[in-house]
Amino acid sequence: MPNVIRILQLFLLWISLVFMPKKSIRTYFPASLFASSLVIGMCSLAIPYKWWSVKGGWKGKILNDSSFIFGPFW
């Protein structure tokens, strides 16, 4: 069930881009790209510094992080 929710969050974002005005996408794209790159960096630093742990090992961590960063965070 959690995997279905992650996939829905990911696809709903990209489907909703069709309904957004092009001007707002062009305006906010650089800021969301910059913020996403910061979160990707933070998530990659969390592994060696052990800031948090995720059940499922690497596969679970990559799935959780990518579904959040490229889904509702954008």
MITISE-904921 format. One record per residue (C-alpha): residue number from 1; x, y, z; residue in one letter. Coordinates in steps of 0.1 Angstrom, whole numbers, plus 5000, padded with zeros to 4 digits. Example, Ala and Ser with C-alpha at 12.3 -4.5 7.8 and 13.67 -1.06 7.14 Angstrom:
REM MITISE-904921
+-----+------+------+------+---+
:   k :   px :   py :   pz : r :
+-----+------+------+------+---+
:   1 : 5123 : 4955 : 5078 : a :
:   2 : 5137 : 4989 : 5071 : s :
+-----+------+------+------+---+
END
This chain:
REM MITISE-904921
+-----+------+------+------+---+
:   k :   px :   py :   pz : r :
+-----+------+------+------+---+
:   1 : 5000 : 5000 : 5000 : m :
:   2 : 5027 : 5026 : 5008 : p :
:   3 : 5043 : 5019 : 4973 : n :
:   4 : 5010 : 5027 : 4957 : v :
:   5 : 5007 : 5060 : 4976 : i :
:   6 : 5043 : 5069 : 4966 : r :
:   7 : 5036 : 5062 : 4929 : i :
:   8 : 5004 : 5082 : 4930 : l :
:   9 : 5021 : 5112 : 4946 : q :
:  10 : 5048 : 5111 : 4919 : l :
:  11 : 5023 : 5108 : 4890 : f :
:  12 : 4998 : 5133 : 4903 : l :
:  13 : 5024 : 5160 : 4903 : l :
:  14 : 5035 : 5155 : 4867 : w :
:  15 : 4999 : 5152 : 4855 : i :
:  16 : 4990 : 5184 : 4873 : s :
:  17 : 5016 : 5203 : 4853 : l :
:  18 : 4994 : 5201 : 4823 : v :
:  19 : 4968 : 5223 : 4840 : f :
:  20 : 4993 : 5249 : 4853 : m :
:  21 : 5000 : 5281 : 4834 : p :
:  22 : 5032 : 5281 : 4815 : k :
:  23 : 5043 : 5314 : 4830 : k :
:  24 : 5041 : 5300 : 4866 : s :
:  25 : 5060 : 5269 : 4856 : i :
:  26 : 5088 : 5290 : 4840 : r :
:  27 : 5089 : 5313 : 4871 : t :
:  28 : 5091 : 5286 : 4898 : y :
:  29 : 5111 : 5259 : 4880 : f :
:  30 : 5146 : 5273 : 4889 : p :
:  31 : 5137 : 5276 : 4926 : a :
:  32 : 5122 : 5241 : 4928 : s :
:  33 : 5153 : 5227 : 4910 : l :
:  34 : 5176 : 5244 : 4934 : f :
:  35 : 5157 : 5233 : 4965 : a :
:  36 : 5154 : 5197 : 4952 : s :
:  37 : 5192 : 5196 : 4946 : s :
:  38 : 5197 : 5208 : 4982 : l :
:  39 : 5174 : 5180 : 4995 : v :
:  40 : 5192 : 5154 : 4973 : i :
:  41 : 5225 : 5165 : 4988 : g :
:  42 : 5211 : 5163 : 5023 : m :
:  43 : 5197 : 5128 : 5017 : c :
:  44 : 5231 : 5117 : 5003 : s :
:  45 : 5249 : 5131 : 5034 : l :
:  46 : 5225 : 5113 : 5057 : a :
:  47 : 5240 : 5079 : 5049 : i :
:  48 : 5275 : 5084 : 5061 : p :
:  49 : 5266 : 5107 : 5090 : y :
:  50 : 5237 : 5084 : 5101 : k :
:  51 : 5212 : 5112 : 5106 : w :
:  52 : 5183 : 5088 : 5101 : w :
:  53 : 5176 : 5052 : 5091 : s :
:  54 : 5151 : 5037 : 5067 : v :
:  55 : 5138 : 5001 : 5068 : k :
:  56 : 5146 : 4982 : 5037 : g :
:  57 : 5182 : 4993 : 5032 : g :
:  58 : 5194 : 5012 : 5001 : w :
:  59 : 5164 : 5002 : 4980 : k :
:  60 : 5139 : 5016 : 5006 : g :
:  61 : 5159 : 5048 : 5011 : k :
:  62 : 5162 : 5055 : 4973 : i :
:  63 : 5125 : 5048 : 4968 : l :
:  64 : 5115 : 5070 : 4998 : n :
:  65 : 5138 : 5099 : 4989 : d :
:  66 : 5131 : 5100 : 4952 : s :
:  67 : 5093 : 5097 : 4956 : s :
:  68 : 5094 : 5127 : 4980 : f :
:  69 : 5119 : 5149 : 4961 : i :
:  70 : 5104 : 5144 : 4926 : f :
:  71 : 5068 : 5142 : 4938 : g :
:  72 : 5051 : 5165 : 4962 : p :
:  73 : 5083 : 5185 : 4970 : f :
:  74 : 5083 : 5199 : 4935 : w :
+-----+------+------+------+---+
END
